[in-house]
Amino acid sequence: MSPDRHWLLKLKRKAGLIRGLALLVAVMAVILFVQHQLIRGILALVVSGAGLWLAWWLKRLLREMK
């Protein structure tokens, strides 16, 4: 396996990990909203949105590099 291919696979794996963690934080945000902790819930949604955006951006970057 070429070094470039190995690097791309590592980046793809990290994008999937970031997406999974962002979805987990989104679930946590819903739980915080249900418990009426609005400020923490909003912060969790912002972090989740940033994580999902980063994962989407990495996947798009990988598609363009192929």
C-alpha positions as CSV (number, residue, x, y, z in Angstrom):
1,M,0.0,0.0,0.0
2,S,1.4,3.4,-1.0
3,P,2.0,6.0,1.7
4,D,-0.6,8.3,0.1
5,R,-3.2,5.6,0.2
6,H,-2.4,4.8,3.8
7,W,-2.7,8.5,4.7
8,L,-6.1,8.8,2.9
9,L,-7.4,5.7,4.8
10,K,-6.3,7.2,8.1
11,L,-8.0,10.5,7.3
12,K,-11.2,8.7,6.3
13,R,-11.2,6.8,9.5
14,K,-10.8,10.0,11.5
15,A,-13.6,11.7,9.7
16,G,-15.9,8.8,10.6
17,L,-14.8,9.0,14.2
18,I,-15.4,12.8,14.3
19,R,-18.9,12.2,12.9
20,G,-19.7,9.5,15.4
21,L,-18.6,11.7,18.3
22,A,-20.5,14.7,16.9
23,L,-23.7,12.6,16.8
24,L,-23.1,11.4,20.4
25,V,-22.8,15.1,21.5
26,A,-26.1,15.8,19.6
27,V,-27.8,13.1,21.7
28,M,-26.3,14.6,24.8
29,A,-27.7,18.0,23.7
30,V,-31.2,16.6,23.5
31,I,-30.9,15.1,26.9
32,L,-29.7,18.4,28.3
33,F,-32.7,20.2,26.7
34,V,-35.0,17.7,28.3
35,Q,-33.4,18.4,31.6
36,H,-34.0,22.2,31.1
37,Q,-30.2,22.9,30.9
38,L,-30.6,25.2,28.0
39,I,-27.2,26.9,27.9
40,R,-25.3,23.6,28.1
41,G,-27.7,22.1,25.5
42,I,-27.0,25.0,23.1
43,L,-23.3,24.7,23.6
44,A,-23.5,20.9,22.9
45,L,-25.5,21.6,19.7
46,V,-22.8,24.1,18.6
47,V,-20.0,21.6,19.2
48,S,-22.0,18.9,17.5
49,G,-22.6,21.1,14.5
50,A,-19.0,22.0,14.3
51,G,-18.0,18.3,14.4
52,L,-20.5,17.3,11.7
53,W,-19.3,20.1,9.5
54,L,-15.6,19.1,10.0
55,A,-16.4,15.5,9.2
56,W,-18.3,16.6,6.0
57,W,-15.4,18.8,5.0
58,L,-12.9,16.0,5.4
59,K,-15.0,13.6,3.4
60,R,-15.4,16.2,0.6
61,L,-11.6,16.7,0.7
62,L,-11.0,13.0,0.4
63,R,-13.4,12.8,-2.6
64,E,-11.6,15.6,-4.4
65,M,-8.2,14.0,-3.8
66,K,-9.1,10.7,-5.4
